[in-house]
Amino acid sequence: MKQKGSIYKKLHKWPGLIIAFILLYFGITGIVMNHRQFFSPVDISRTALPSQYHYSNWNLAALKGNVNLSPDSILVYGNVGIWLTDSTFTHYTPLNNGFPKGSDNRKIFDVGLSPNGNLYAATLYGLYAFNPLAKRWVKFDIDTDTERFVGIDFIGDTLIAINRSHAYYGKSEGANTLFTRVEIKQPEGYTQEVGLFETMWQIHSGEIFGLPGKLFVDLLGIITIALSATGILYFFFPGIIRRRKQKQKPVTGLVKTNRWSLKWHNKIGAWLFVLLIVVYLTGIFLRPPFLITIANARVKPLRFTHLHQANPWYDRLRDILVDSDRGSILLATSNGIFELQNLHSVPKPFAIQPPVSVMGITVFEKFGGGAYIVGSFSGIFLWHPSHPEIVNYATGMPYQPINGGRPVGDQTVTGLIKAPNGKHFMVDYAVGTKPLWHNQPFPSMPQNVITDAKMSLWNLSLEIHTGRIFQGIMGLFYILIVPLSGLIAAMVVISGYLLWWKRFRKKSGKS
């Protein structure tokens, strides 16, 4: 019995000291990430961050796409907001007036120009129309359960916009456009399933039970911070107290603090250790290498949770493309790409599907001849629904599926720029713009765009929470921070509970 207690103590004490400092920043950043919109006005200058977060050559998803207003007037958009440039992509004027403060509020997923000249923007926090007289964006007051709009297209003078759960349509009248909401019908053979990755994500954040669940996980984050802080105090205080006694200095206050800290460290840890283990272990499946094991798995949604929705497309819509040549609408979703004759018809999945990363589609454009350009963190591909062969657009080689391995490709594609002269530029998250099948380089980011483009506090918290901020120091080994931290944290919590059970419960005569 004594030997077991000694093992539990060793497993809890030394690993606990190391993991406590890591869990402090996990707890703080996790709370920030759980309330993205609340913190959206807060930005961090990229010059204050490691060089890997400095913009260079339009990397870091700076650009997603462009709209050619005229041969010498082009809008580019992405994480840097919306900018007006010329045909040489050299001079840039911001077009962000009307968006709330904060780079998160200028995160643009799509910009659409209607046949009658109206401009619309799909953003992280709503759908906007551009008022040319006031020269500012005006947000639509739309009844929706999610403000993240991800796609815009047109059928004649009818605007179609989608957020992550519903489609909206209305006659294009600029800021006066009136919308009708459509819940897309379930496809043939539909079974109610969700991604295991999404399930793990929502359990980890608490969103699986809506706002109350997120607030409860926030509480667990505060508890994690408290356990870490009190654990650090208990580790160092005995030595400090002993040295002060040797010097005949008063220690009463330190002794009381140490006892109080240990008391609540033990009580809180014992009451909540199971829930803490769930949070820690679900977190390790959201990053490689454990992510690979669940990336493509699908499960039944847990009943009575946020995932158990009547809408078959809840949080699954990712992009929309109207193809007048086919006379249909293509809908990119987290379940693949579907075709609809209209918004009220039954979606039909394409038999041949292009590769799309679990992180979602980032490029969905017509190419010509019935083919489409599809991009994601899996790469960029030419996909023809009627042809079995899918071509890697960057290399011209046939796509070869990869079994296992990391859930991203050689190109982590975040966007595509289509110049007025017909040339295409791929936008890669890591390296920025790259010419596709020509040698003309894309002009460098001008200083006024770089200076204006900051990082949101939410994104910085994500980089810290995932360990990516340490990539400059650790290289690719940074991917081990999350899984090792989660496993060690679970071990420390379990060993601490067993230590408490053996030592404190039995001493109090309650076992």
C-alpha positions as CSV (number, residue, x, y, z in Angstrom):
1,M,0.0,0.0,0.0
2,K,2.8,2.3,0.9
3,Q,4.6,1.5,-2.3
4,K,1.5,2.3,-4.4
5,G,1.2,5.7,-2.6
6,S,4.8,6.4,-3.5
7,I,4.2,5.6,-7.1
8,Y,1.2,7.8,-7.2
9,K,3.1,10.6,-5.6
10,K,6.0,10.4,-8.1
11,L,3.5,10.3,-11.0
12,H,1.7,13.3,-9.6
13,K,4.5,15.5,-8.3
14,W,7.2,15.8,-11.0
15,P,5.1,15.5,-14.2
16,G,2.5,17.7,-12.4
17,L,5.1,20.5,-11.9
18,I,6.0,20.5,-15.6
19,I,2.5,20.2,-16.9
20,A,1.1,22.9,-14.5
21,F,2.9,25.7,-16.4
22,I,1.6,24.4,-19.7
23,L,-2.0,23.9,-18.4
24,L,-1.9,27.5,-17.2
25,Y,-1.7,28.8,-20.8
26,F,-4.1,26.0,-22.1
27,G,-6.7,27.2,-19.6
28,I,-6.4,30.9,-20.4
29,T,-6.3,30.5,-24.2
30,G,-9.1,28.0,-24.1
31,I,-11.4,30.5,-22.4
32,V,-10.6,33.1,-25.1
33,M,-11.2,30.6,-27.9
34,N,-14.6,29.7,-26.5
35,H,-15.8,33.3,-26.9
36,R,-14.5,34.4,-30.2
37,Q,-17.0,37.1,-31.0
38,F,-16.7,38.7,-27.6
39,F,-12.9,39.1,-28.1
40,S,-13.1,39.9,-31.8
41,P,-12.3,43.7,-31.4
42,V,-8.9,42.8,-29.8
43,D,-6.0,42.6,-32.2
44,I,-2.3,41.9,-31.7
45,S,0.4,43.5,-33.9
46,R,2.2,40.9,-35.9
47,T,5.5,42.7,-35.3
48,A,5.3,41.7,-31.6
49,L,5.0,38.0,-32.6
50,P,7.6,35.4,-33.9
51,S,8.6,35.8,-37.6
52,Q,6.4,32.8,-38.6
53,Y,3.4,35.1,-38.1
54,H,4.7,37.9,-40.2
55,Y,3.1,38.3,-43.6
56,S,5.2,37.6,-46.6
57,N,4.1,37.0,-50.2
58,W,0.4,37.0,-49.1
59,N,0.9,33.9,-46.9
60,L,-1.1,32.9,-43.7
61,A,-4.4,33.0,-45.7
62,A,-4.0,36.7,-46.4
63,L,-5.9,36.2,-49.7
64,K,-8.8,33.9,-50.5
65,G,-10.0,35.2,-53.8
66,N,-10.7,38.2,-56.0
67,V,-13.5,39.9,-58.0
68,N,-12.6,41.7,-61.3
69,L,-14.7,44.8,-61.4
70,S,-13.1,46.0,-64.6
71,P,-9.8,45.3,-66.5
72,D,-8.1,47.8,-64.1
73,S,-10.2,47.6,-61.0
74,I,-9.9,44.5,-58.8
75,L,-11.1,43.5,-55.4
76,V,-9.0,41.1,-53.4
77,Y,-10.2,39.6,-50.1
78,G,-9.3,37.2,-47.4
79,N,-8.0,37.4,-43.8
80,V,-6.7,41.0,-44.6
81,G,-10.2,42.2,-45.3
82,I,-11.1,43.7,-48.7
83,W,-8.8,45.8,-50.8
84,L,-9.1,47.6,-54.2
85,T,-6.2,47.2,-56.5
86,D,-5.3,47.6,-60.2
87,S,-4.6,45.1,-63.0
88,T,-0.9,44.8,-61.9
89,F,-1.8,44.0,-58.3
90,T,0.6,46.8,-57.1
91,H,-1.4,49.6,-55.5
92,Y,-3.9,48.8,-52.8
93,T,-6.7,50.9,-51.2
94,P,-8.6,49.5,-48.2
95,L,-12.3,48.9,-48.7
96,N,-13.2,47.9,-45.1
97,N,-15.3,50.9,-43.9
98,G,-18.4,49.6,-42.2
99,F,-16.9,46.4,-40.8
100,P,-16.6,46.5,-37.0
101,K,-13.2,46.9,-35.4
102,G,-10.9,43.9,-35.3
103,S,-9.3,41.6,-37.9
104,D,-11.8,38.8,-37.1
105,N,-14.6,41.1,-38.2
106,R,-12.8,41.6,-41.5
107,K,-12.3,37.8,-42.2
108,I,-13.9,37.5,-45.6
109,F,-15.0,34.2,-47.1
110,D,-16.5,35.4,-50.3
111,V,-17.3,38.6,-52.3
112,G,-19.9,38.6,-55.1
113,L,-20.7,41.1,-57.8
114,S,-24.2,40.9,-59.1
115,P,-25.1,41.3,-62.8
116,N,-26.6,44.7,-61.9
117,G,-23.4,45.9,-60.1
118,N,-24.2,45.3,-56.5
119,L,-21.4,44.1,-54.2
120,Y,-21.9,41.6,-51.4
121,A,-19.5,40.1,-48.8
122,A,-19.8,36.9,-46.8
123,T,-17.8,37.3,-43.5
124,L,-17.2,35.5,-40.3
125,Y,-19.8,37.6,-38.6
126,G,-22.5,38.3,-41.1
127,L,-23.6,39.1,-44.7
128,Y,-22.9,42.6,-46.0
129,A,-23.8,44.8,-49.0
130,F,-21.6,47.7,-50.2
131,N,-23.3,51.1,-50.3
132,P,-21.4,53.0,-53.1
133,L,-22.8,56.4,-52.1
134,A,-21.6,56.1,-48.4
135,K,-18.6,54.0,-49.5
136,R,-19.2,51.6,-46.6
137,W,-20.4,48.1,-46.0
138,V,-23.8,47.6,-44.5
139,K,-24.7,44.5,-42.6
140,F,-28.0,42.7,-43.2
141,D,-30.2,42.0,-40.2
142,I,-30.9,38.4,-40.9
143,D,-32.6,36.0,-38.6
144,T,-30.0,33.2,-38.3
145,D,-28.5,30.9,-35.7
146,T,-25.0,31.3,-37.1
147,E,-23.5,34.5,-38.6
148,R,-20.7,32.8,-40.4
149,F,-21.6,33.3,-44.1
150,V,-19.4,31.3,-46.4
151,G,-20.6,31.6,-50.0
152,I,-22.2,34.0,-52.5
153,D,-23.5,33.5,-56.1
154,F,-26.2,34.6,-58.5
155,I,-28.9,33.3,-60.7
156,G,-29.7,36.3,-62.9
157,D,-30.7,39.1,-60.6
158,T,-31.3,36.7,-57.7
159,L,-28.6,36.6,-55.0
160,I,-28.0,33.3,-53.2
161,A,-25.9,33.4,-50.0
162,I,-25.2,30.5,-47.6
163,N,-24.0,30.4,-44.0
164,R,-22.9,27.2,-42.4
165,S,-26.5,25.9,-42.0
166,H,-29.0,27.6,-44.4
167,A,-29.3,29.2,-47.8
168,Y,-30.8,32.6,-48.3
169,Y,-32.0,34.2,-51.5
170,G,-33.5,37.5,-52.7
171,K,-33.5,39.9,-55.6
172,S,-30.3,41.8,-55.8
173,E,-31.0,45.3,-54.6
174,G,-27.8,46.2,-52.7
175,A,-28.4,47.0,-49.0
176,N,-32.2,46.8,-49.6
177,T,-32.1,43.1,-50.6
178,L,-34.8,41.1,-48.8
179,F,-34.0,37.5,-48.0
180,T,-35.9,34.3,-47.8
181,R,-34.4,31.5,-45.8
182,V,-34.3,27.9,-47.1
183,E,-33.4,24.8,-45.3
184,I,-31.8,22.5,-47.8
185,K,-33.6,19.2,-48.1
186,Q,-31.9,16.0,-46.9
187,P,-30.2,14.0,-49.7
188,E,-31.4,10.5,-50.8
189,G,-30.2,7.8,-48.5
190,Y,-29.5,10.3,-45.7
191,T,-28.5,9.0,-42.3
192,Q,-28.0,11.3,-39.4
193,E,-24.3,11.2,-38.8
194,V,-21.7,13.8,-37.8
195,G,-17.9,13.8,-38.0
196,L,-16.1,12.2,-35.0
197,F,-13.7,15.2,-35.2
198,E,-16.6,17.6,-34.9
199,T,-18.0,15.6,-32.0
200,M,-14.6,15.7,-30.2
201,W,-14.2,19.4,-30.9
202,Q,-17.6,20.2,-29.4
203,I,-17.1,18.1,-26.4
204,H,-13.7,19.7,-25.8
205,S,-15.2,23.2,-26.1
206,G,-18.5,22.4,-24.4
207,E,-20.4,23.7,-27.4
208,I,-22.1,20.3,-27.7
209,F,-24.5,21.6,-25.0
210,G,-24.7,25.1,-26.4
211,L,-23.7,28.2,-24.4
212,P,-24.3,26.5,-21.0
213,G,-21.8,23.8,-22.1
214,K,-19.2,26.4,-23.2
215,L,-19.6,28.2,-19.9
216,F,-19.2,25.0,-18.0
217,V,-16.0,24.2,-19.9
218,D,-14.8,27.7,-19.2
219,L,-15.3,26.8,-15.5
220,L,-13.2,23.7,-16.0
221,G,-10.6,26.0,-17.6
222,I,-10.6,28.2,-14.5
223,I,-10.4,25.0,-12.4
224,T,-7.4,23.9,-14.5
225,I,-5.7,27.3,-13.9
226,A,-6.5,27.0,-10.1
227,L,-5.2,23.5,-9.8
228,S,-2.0,24.4,-11.7
229,A,-1.4,27.5,-9.6
230,T,-2.1,25.7,-6.2
231,G,0.0,22.7,-7.3
232,I,2.9,25.0,-8.1
233,L,2.5,26.8,-4.7
234,Y,2.4,23.5,-2.8
235,F,5.6,22.3,-4.7
236,F,7.7,25.4,-3.7
237,F,6.2,26.6,-0.4
238,P,7.5,23.8,1.9
239,G,11.1,24.7,0.9
240,I,10.5,28.4,1.3
241,I,8.9,27.8,4.7
242,R,11.8,25.6,5.8
243,R,14.4,28.2,4.8
244,R,12.5,31.0,6.5
245,K,12.3,28.9,9.7
246,Q,16.1,28.3,9.6
247,K,16.5,32.1,9.4
248,Q,14.0,32.5,12.2
249,K,11.6,34.5,10.0
250,P,7.8,34.4,10.4
251,V,6.1,31.7,8.4
252,T,2.5,31.7,9.8
253,G,1.0,33.4,6.7
254,L,2.8,31.1,4.3
255,V,1.8,28.0,6.3
256,K,-1.9,29.0,6.2
257,T,-1.7,29.8,2.5
258,N,0.0,26.4,1.9
259,R,-2.6,24.5,3.9
260,W,-5.5,26.3,2.3
261,S,-4.0,25.8,-1.2
262,L,-3.5,22.0,-0.6
263,K,-7.0,21.6,0.9
264,W,-8.8,23.1,-2.2
265,H,-6.3,21.6,-4.6
266,N,-7.3,18.1,-3.3
267,K,-11.1,18.8,-3.0
268,I,-11.5,20.4,-6.4
269,G,-9.3,17.7,-8.1
270,A,-11.3,14.9,-6.4
271,W,-14.7,16.4,-7.3
272,L,-14.0,17.1,-11.0
273,F,-11.2,14.7,-12.0
274,V,-13.4,12.7,-14.4
275,L,-14.6,15.8,-16.3
276,L,-11.1,17.2,-16.4
277,I,-9.9,13.9,-18.0
278,V,-12.6,14.2,-20.6
279,V,-11.5,17.7,-21.6
280,Y,-7.8,16.8,-21.7
281,L,-8.2,13.6,-23.7
282,T,-10.7,15.0,-26.2
283,G,-8.2,17.8,-26.9
284,I,-5.5,15.4,-28.0
285,F,-7.7,14.1,-30.9
286,L,-8.0,17.6,-32.4
287,R,-4.3,17.7,-33.4
288,P,-2.0,15.3,-35.2
289,P,-1.1,12.5,-34.7
290,F,-4.3,11.4,-33.0
291,L,-6.3,13.6,-35.4
292,I,-5.4,11.1,-38.2
293,T,-7.3,8.3,-36.4
294,I,-10.6,10.2,-36.4
295,A,-10.4,12.6,-39.4
296,N,-12.7,10.6,-41.6
297,A,-14.8,8.8,-39.0
298,R,-18.5,9.5,-38.7
299,V,-20.8,8.7,-35.8
300,K,-24.4,9.2,-34.7
301,P,-24.9,12.6,-33.1
302,L,-25.3,12.4,-29.3
303,R,-29.0,12.8,-28.4
304,F,-30.1,15.9,-26.6
305,T,-26.9,17.8,-27.6
306,H,-26.1,20.7,-29.9
307,L,-25.2,18.2,-32.6
308,H,-28.6,16.5,-32.6
309,Q,-30.3,18.8,-35.1
310,A,-33.4,18.5,-37.2
311,N,-31.7,20.4,-40.0
312,P,-29.7,17.8,-41.9
313,W,-27.2,20.5,-43.0
314,Y,-26.7,22.1,-39.7
315,D,-23.1,23.5,-39.6
316,R,-22.2,21.5,-42.8
317,L,-22.5,24.0,-45.7
318,R,-19.1,25.3,-46.9
319,D,-19.5,27.0,-50.3
320,I,-21.9,27.4,-53.3
321,L,-21.4,27.6,-57.0
322,V,-24.1,28.3,-59.6
323,D,-23.2,26.6,-63.0
324,S,-25.4,28.0,-65.7
325,D,-24.0,25.5,-68.2
326,R,-25.2,22.6,-66.1
327,G,-28.3,24.5,-65.1
328,S,-27.8,23.6,-61.5
329,I,-26.4,24.6,-58.2
330,L,-23.3,22.9,-56.7
331,L,-23.1,22.8,-52.9
332,A,-19.9,22.1,-51.1
333,T,-20.4,20.6,-47.7
334,S,-18.5,18.9,-45.0
335,N,-20.0,15.6,-46.4
336,G,-18.8,16.2,-50.0
337,I,-20.2,18.1,-53.0
338,F,-23.8,17.9,-54.0
339,E,-25.9,19.1,-57.0
340,L,-29.3,20.7,-56.8
341,Q,-31.6,21.8,-59.6
342,N,-32.8,24.6,-57.3
343,L,-32.7,25.5,-53.7
344,H,-35.9,23.5,-53.0
345,S,-34.8,20.3,-54.8
346,V,-33.2,17.2,-53.2
347,P,-29.4,17.4,-53.3
348,K,-27.7,14.5,-55.0
349,P,-24.0,13.7,-54.2
350,F,-21.6,13.4,-57.1
351,A,-20.3,9.8,-57.5
352,I,-16.8,11.1,-58.0
353,Q,-15.6,13.4,-55.2
354,P,-12.5,15.6,-55.2
355,P,-10.1,15.3,-52.2
356,V,-11.0,17.9,-49.5
357,S,-9.2,18.3,-46.2
358,V,-11.1,17.8,-42.9
359,M,-10.4,21.6,-42.4
360,G,-12.8,22.3,-45.2
361,I,-12.9,23.6,-48.8
362,T,-11.1,26.9,-49.6
363,V,-11.4,27.1,-53.4
364,F,-14.4,26.2,-55.5
365,E,-14.4,27.7,-59.0
366,K,-15.4,26.9,-62.6
367,F,-12.4,25.9,-64.8
368,G,-14.0,25.2,-68.1
369,G,-15.1,22.2,-70.1
370,G,-17.3,21.1,-67.3
371,A,-14.4,20.9,-64.8
372,Y,-13.9,22.8,-61.5
373,I,-11.0,23.9,-59.4
374,V,-11.2,22.6,-55.9
375,G,-8.7,23.6,-53.2
376,S,-8.2,22.9,-49.5
377,F,-5.4,21.9,-47.2
378,S,-5.3,18.6,-49.2
379,G,-4.0,20.6,-52.3
380,I,-5.5,22.1,-55.4
381,F,-7.2,19.9,-58.0
382,L,-9.1,19.9,-61.3
383,W,-12.2,17.9,-60.9
384,H,-14.7,16.8,-63.5
385,P,-17.8,15.1,-62.1
386,S,-18.0,12.8,-65.2
387,H,-14.4,11.8,-65.3
388,P,-12.8,9.3,-62.9
389,E,-9.4,10.9,-63.0
390,I,-8.7,13.9,-60.8
391,V,-5.7,16.0,-61.6
392,N,-3.4,17.9,-59.3
393,Y,-3.6,21.4,-60.7
394,A,-0.3,22.4,-59.3
395,T,1.7,19.5,-60.9
396,G,-0.5,18.3,-63.7
397,M,-0.2,14.7,-62.4
398,P,-3.1,12.4,-61.6
399,Y,-4.2,12.5,-58.0
400,Q,-3.0,9.6,-55.9
401,P,-5.0,9.0,-52.8
402,I,-2.9,8.6,-49.6
403,N,-3.9,6.1,-47.0
404,G,-3.0,7.3,-43.5
405,G,-0.4,9.9,-42.8
406,R,-1.0,13.6,-42.1
407,P,-4.4,15.1,-43.0
408,V,-2.9,17.8,-45.3
409,G,-1.2,17.7,-48.7
410,D,2.0,19.2,-50.1
411,Q,0.1,22.4,-50.8
412,T,-2.0,23.9,-48.0
413,V,-4.3,25.9,-50.3
414,T,-6.2,28.9,-48.8
415,G,-7.2,30.7,-52.0
416,L,-7.0,31.3,-55.7
417,I,-6.4,34.6,-57.6
418,K,-7.7,34.9,-61.2
419,A,-6.0,37.8,-62.9
420,P,-7.9,39.7,-65.7
421,N,-5.4,38.2,-68.2
422,G,-6.6,34.7,-67.4
423,K,-3.5,33.7,-65.3
424,H,-4.1,31.8,-62.1
425,F,-2.2,32.2,-58.8
426,M,-2.5,29.6,-56.0
427,V,-2.4,30.9,-52.5
428,D,-0.6,28.6,-50.1
429,Y,-0.9,29.0,-46.3
430,A,2.8,28.6,-45.7
431,V,4.5,30.2,-48.8
432,G,1.8,32.5,-50.1
433,T,1.1,33.1,-53.8
434,K,2.5,30.7,-56.5
435,P,1.9,31.0,-60.3
436,L,0.0,28.1,-61.8
437,W,1.3,27.1,-65.2
438,H,3.1,30.3,-66.0
439,N,6.2,32.2,-64.7
440,Q,4.7,35.6,-63.9
441,P,5.3,36.2,-60.2
442,F,2.6,37.8,-58.1
443,P,3.6,41.2,-56.7
444,S,4.7,41.4,-53.1
445,M,2.5,42.6,-50.3
446,P,2.7,46.4,-50.0
447,Q,3.7,47.9,-46.7
448,N,0.3,49.6,-46.1
449,V,-1.5,46.2,-46.3
450,I,1.1,44.6,-44.0
451,T,0.9,47.4,-41.4
452,D,-2.9,47.3,-41.4
453,A,-3.2,43.4,-41.1
454,K,-3.0,42.4,-37.5
455,M,-3.7,39.1,-35.8
456,S,-6.9,38.7,-33.7
457,L,-6.5,37.7,-30.0
458,W,-8.6,34.6,-30.9
459,N,-6.1,33.5,-33.6
460,L,-3.1,34.1,-31.3
461,S,-4.8,32.0,-28.6
462,L,-5.4,29.3,-31.2
463,E,-1.7,29.3,-32.1
464,I,-0.7,29.1,-28.4
465,H,-3.4,26.5,-27.6
466,T,-2.3,24.2,-30.4
467,G,1.4,24.7,-29.7
468,R,2.1,26.1,-33.2
469,I,3.6,29.2,-31.7
470,F,6.6,27.0,-30.6
471,Q,7.2,25.7,-34.1
472,G,10.1,28.2,-34.6
473,I,11.9,26.7,-31.6
474,M,10.9,23.1,-31.9
475,G,10.3,22.5,-35.6
476,L,7.8,19.8,-36.4
477,F,8.2,18.4,-32.9
478,Y,5.7,21.1,-31.8
479,I,2.9,18.7,-32.9
480,L,3.7,16.5,-29.9
481,I,3.0,19.3,-27.4
482,V,-0.8,18.8,-27.4
483,P,-0.9,15.0,-27.3
484,L,1.8,14.7,-24.7
485,S,0.4,17.4,-22.6
486,G,-3.1,15.8,-22.7
487,L,-1.8,12.4,-21.8
488,I,0.4,13.7,-19.0
489,A,-2.3,15.9,-17.7
490,A,-4.7,13.0,-17.6
491,M,-2.1,10.8,-15.8
492,V,-1.4,13.6,-13.3
493,V,-5.1,14.0,-12.5
494,I,-5.7,10.3,-12.2
495,S,-2.6,9.8,-10.0
496,G,-3.6,12.8,-7.9
497,Y,-7.1,11.4,-7.3
498,L,-5.7,7.9,-6.3
499,L,-3.2,9.6,-4.0
500,W,-6.0,11.6,-2.4
501,W,-8.1,8.5,-2.1
502,K,-5.4,6.4,-0.5
503,R,-3.9,9.1,1.8
504,F,-6.7,11.5,2.7
505,R,-9.9,9.5,2.5
506,K,-8.4,6.7,4.6
507,K,-6.9,9.1,7.1
508,S,-10.4,10.6,7.6
509,G,-11.9,7.2,8.2
510,K,-14.4,7.5,5.3
511,S,-13.4,4.4,3.4
